[in-house]
Amino acid sequence: MQSVSITSNRIAPALAVGCFATASLLFEPNAAIEPAILATALLAAGVLLLAAWSKSISRTEHAMAAIGAWILAVGGSSLYALAPIVEAGIATGALAHLTMSAALCGIVTTVYLGFREYGSRAPMATSEDVLDRDPEY
């Protein structure tokens, strides 16, 4: 039997999205403090899962995942904005929670990708002719 690591290419992001969606469900205005504390712990767990997952994939896959998360977040928010028009076919509450989850995934993956690129040791290729040219005004 093959063992599956929690940081595999599919399990960790799925668990992170689940953590974000559950945390979104727990945050309610004028609610008790206990659900907010649990939601904060779930958000932290989701961020840690995405951090562990981001170390196990290439930079290209990481960038594609960030772009995909942002496309989902923008698409979901567009549908949520059009909710009065398409109200019959979409549960707007569930859509709001899924959109929030996609936006949080986009934020976290983009931040980790930025740190990953900032810390990379690959030097930028410089060209001497760029430095020797006169500025174009």
C-alpha positions in Angstrom: 0.0 0.0 0.0 1.3 3.4 -0.9 1.5 6.0 1.8 0.4 9.6 1.0 2.2 12.5 2.5 0.1 15.4 3.8 2.2 17.8 1.7 1.5 15.9 -1.5 0.6 17.9 -4.6 -3.1 17.5 -4.1 -3.9 16.8 -0.4 -2.3 19.9 1.2 -4.0 22.5 -1.0 -7.3 20.7 -0.7 -7.0 20.7 3.1 -6.0 24.3 3.1 -9.1 25.3 1.0 -11.2 23.3 3.5 -9.6 25.1 6.4 -10.2 28.5 4.8 -13.9 27.6 3.9 -14.6 26.3 7.4 -13.0 29.4 8.9 -15.2 31.6 6.7 -18.2 29.8 7.9 -17.2 30.3 11.6 -16.7 34.1 11.3 -20.1 35.7 12.0 -20.8 39.3 13.2 -21.7 39.6 16.9 -20.8 36.0 17.5 -19.1 34.6 20.6 -15.3 34.6 20.9 -14.8 30.8 20.7 -15.8 30.4 17.0 -13.5 33.3 16.1 -10.6 31.7 18.0 -11.3 28.4 16.2 -11.5 30.2 12.9 -8.2 31.9 13.5 -6.6 28.5 14.3 -8.1 27.1 11.0 -6.7 30.0 9.0 -3.2 29.5 10.5 -3.5 25.7 9.7 -4.4 26.5 6.1 -1.5 28.9 5.8 0.9 26.3 7.2 -0.4 23.6 4.9 0.1 25.9 1.9 3.6 26.8 3.1 4.6 23.2 3.4 3.0 22.4 0.0 4.8 25.3 -1.7 8.2 23.9 -0.7 7.4 20.6 -2.5 6.6 22.0 -6.0 8.6 23.9 -8.6 8.4 27.6 -9.0 6.5 27.3 -12.2 3.9 25.1 -10.6 3.7 27.5 -7.7 3.1 30.5 -10.0 0.5 28.6 -12.0 -1.3 27.7 -8.8 -1.3 31.3 -7.6 -2.7 32.5 -11.0 -5.4 29.8 -10.8 -6.4 30.8 -7.3 -6.7 34.4 -8.4 -8.8 33.5 -11.4 -11.1 31.6 -9.2 -11.3 34.4 -6.7 -12.1 37.0 -9.4 -14.6 34.7 -11.1 -16.3 34.0 -7.9 -16.5 37.6 -6.9 -17.9 38.5 -10.3 -20.6 35.9 -9.9 -21.3 37.2 -6.4 -21.6 40.7 -7.8 -24.1 39.4 -10.3 -26.0 37.5 -7.7 -29.3 39.4 -8.0 -29.3 38.5 -11.7 -28.5 34.8 -11.2 -30.0 34.4 -7.7 -32.1 31.4 -8.7 -29.3 29.2 -9.7 -26.6 30.0 -7.1 -26.5 29.9 -3.3 -24.9 33.2 -2.7 -23.8 32.3 0.9 -21.9 29.3 -0.3 -20.4 31.2 -3.2 -19.2 33.9 -0.8 -17.4 31.3 1.4 -15.8 29.7 -1.6 -14.8 33.0 -3.1 -13.2 33.9 0.3 -11.4 30.6 0.3 -10.0 31.1 -3.2 -9.0 34.7 -2.4 -7.1 33.5 0.7 -5.4 30.8 -1.3 -4.4 33.4 -3.9 -3.1 35.7 -1.2 -1.1 33.0 0.6 0.4 31.4 -2.6 1.3 34.8 -4.0 3.0 35.9 -0.8 5.0 32.7 -0.5 5.9 32.9 -4.2 7.2 36.4 -3.6 9.3 35.2 -0.7 10.5 32.3 -2.8 11.5 34.5 -5.7 13.1 37.1 -3.4 15.2 34.3 -1.7 16.2 32.5 -4.9 19.9 32.4 -5.7 19.5 32.5 -9.4 21.2 35.7 -10.5 19.7 38.0 -13.1 21.5 37.9 -16.4 22.9 41.4 -17.0 23.8 42.7 -20.4 26.6 45.3 -20.7 24.9 47.0 -23.7 22.0 47.9 -21.5 24.3 49.7 -19.1 26.3 51.5 -21.8 23.4 53.0 -23.7 22.2 56.5 -23.3 18.9 56.9 -21.5 15.8 57.2 -23.7 13.7 60.2 -22.8 
